[in-house]
Amino acid sequence: MRQVLSGTIAAHGMALGRARLVQPSRYAVDTRPLEEGEVEGELGLLHEALDTARQELRELRGKLHGALAREVNEFIDAHSLLLDDAELLRGLDDLVRVGRYRSGAALKKQRERLSAVFEAMDDPYLRSRKEDVEQVINRVISALQRQTSPEERKLAARVGEILIADSIAPADMAQLAGYGLLGVVASSGSAYSHSAILARSLGLPMLVGTRDALANIRDDDLILLDAERGETVVHPTAQDLSRYRAWQREAANEGRRLAKLANAPTRTRDGIEIALLANAETSADVALARARGADGVGLYRTEFLFLRKRALPSEDEQFTAYRDLVMGMGGLPVTIRTMDLGADKADAAGLVARGEENPALGVRGVRLSLRHPSVFTTQIRAILRAACYGPMRVLIPMVTQPDELIAVRTLFNLARQELKRENIDLPEKLPMGAMIEVPAAAINVRALLEHCDFLAIGTNDLAQYVLAADRGNDALDNIYNPLQPALLRLLSHVISAGRRARKPVSLCGEIAGDVNFTALLLLLGLHEFSMHPSQILHVRDRLATLDRAHLRRHAAQLLRAHTHEQAEAMLAEIVG
């Protein structure tokens, strides 16, 4: 019988396929207490499942490259650390040895314990880590089920299906995408989560917050995932299938229409030129940016060079990557961001930064670079050498105060002097910019502008810090919203300060590539958008429908909004 379940759209699109349920939190477990003679054997089963989970993560990390690696490796590393956490392992062993729990029951008990601990924390960042703990233990439960239930097939072998789950970790989504996954329906999660961002990047339709999905969908049910309406249709009718075929035809026509915009100028309806830049990391990203008619690279992530192997990259390795990037863009400007490593990733790069209780607020970005001047100088030398091959800017991440920019500029000047003595060609000028993602930097932006040549706003982190809300926590959907008045006023302040100082301001967060926010950013005065290359044509198309002068006249009105609901209503009325 046909059934329609509602959810929140996390990634647009439609898909038709068979449901595949993943519900480790609902696995039936054997609750019979262990006999004394069974304890050691049960511990063996438990540790074998833990080893299987560790091996899965190691194998997945080795397979991922480029954009997927960038999005996912942080989570793989975090989950790997949790699997080796002494407190987690000791608690599991005690439950088996002392409590006489069987492995599955011990895992479920430990998950419930730790989830309750994290849920009770006041700090929203720490509270949001509950999801990581649940995903790690669920992975072990899945490994345990595969040991004890031969009929349970591996997720990676499930081809051409729609995943129905409580939530899905970015690592799992990346793995399944390579095996023909068609879409995802999650009973929890947020449209701003890392998994949702990855789904959009992969072109996978995704719904989150479909509360009744696991209770009402069965394995192999035919599913129409409609992430245009925000619906999951179970057992679709002929009329539903006709609608899906019509959508496929429209999507194909739309794709052909957008393809014609690849070489078109980017202008608003009233003729204002806007720069559309690409966020990139690999040669594939660069090629796609060129194919979509990007005006340059607005954010080139360099940390992948530091994460792909245990040893730090040499100056020549970095120089080659940066030179190839500049040459690959064929004379278009390139913005290279210096290493944006944090405490959760620094050890993988051979840097010592362990034991931080809250890495999101710790030694990361420029803070870490300045603590390791020799490592940073190696990167600076490579950047300076590559800057001779085409127009380049350098972007400094996680800037908080002016003295950090002064220190970075000093290191650049020292490196320039060294290279001159070595008779190496150098660019006449290399513009240096500050990434605005810390509230203090946004508020004190005028002071920063005295020491930099341009600004790039990183709204993903800035929004989290301003709102004290993890974008991946679905319980905070009413708070984490780009239309929050406090965030809008801060964005307006930064963009206006850049304009008054006659220095460029770009925005490279997720909302730059989301056509739902194109009008908003234009209204706030933004002229440079930097996004995933796949979004360039969509944003170019949207800009052509908008009248910048009309939007700008209503900026003051929007900035007087008291709530994000009020701002959303105002913006809809302004855009018409």
Buried (B, 14 or more C-beta within 10 A) or exposed (E): EEEEBEBBBBBBBBBBBBBBBBBBBEBEBEEEEBEEEBBEEBBEBBBBBBEBBBEBBEEBBEEBEBBBBBBBBBBBBBBBBBBEEEEBBEBBBEBBBEEBBBBBBBBBBBBEBBBEEBEEEEEBBBBBBBBBBBBBBBBBBBBBBBBEEEEEEEBBEBEEBBBBBBBBBBBBBBBBBEBEBBBBBBBBBBBBBBBBBBBBBBEBBBBBBBEEBBEBBEEEBBBBBBBBBBBBBBEBEEEBBEBBEEBEEEBEEEEEEBEEBBEEEBBBEEEBEBBBBBBBBBEEBBEBBBBBBBBBBBBBBBBBBBBBEEEBBEBEBBBBBBBBBBBBBEEBBBBBBBBBBBBBBBBBBBBEBEEBEEBBBBBBBBBBBBBBBEBBBBBBBBBBBBBBBBBBBBBBBBBBBBEBBEBBBEBBEEBBEBBEEEEEEBBEEBBBBBBBBBBEBBBBBEEBBEBBBBBBBBBBBBBBBBBEBBBBBBBBBEBBBBBBBEBBBBBBBBBBBBBEBEBBBBBBBBBBBBBEBBBBBBBBBBBBBBBBBBBBBBBBBBBBEBBBEBBBEBBEEBBEBEEBEBBBEBBEEBBE
